[in-house]
Amino acid sequence: MIAAGLPLGTLIVNVTGCLGVGLLFGWAPWRGNTDHVLHRLLAFGFLGGFTTFSAFGLEAVQLVRQGETWRAVSHIGLHLILGFVAVAVGLICGGQLRGGE
């Protein structure tokens, strides 16, 4: 789906994945332990497979090749900003779910 000249499907999937990682890390009893098996399975396996950095990169390059440099920059910026915000919101919400720690 492309709206306003930007590929929104990949953006939605990647931001949702960032929110999921934030929720996982905010809620999980093994917070801070990146060696925990379940952490690796959920964060790197499931959420890593759900999000799609390669599609994001391809879409950005395609926009540049089509002469849509500002759209490419907007696409990249939105991924970065919304991704960081989604992780932060997920951490806060996950901490609240865990008991407000």
Secondary structure, 3 states (H helix, E strand, C coil): CEECCEEHHHHHHHHHHHHHHHHHHHHCCCCCCCCCHHHHHHHHHHHHHHCCHHHHHHHHHHHHHCCCHHHHHHHHHHHHHHHHHHHHHHHHHHHHHHCCC
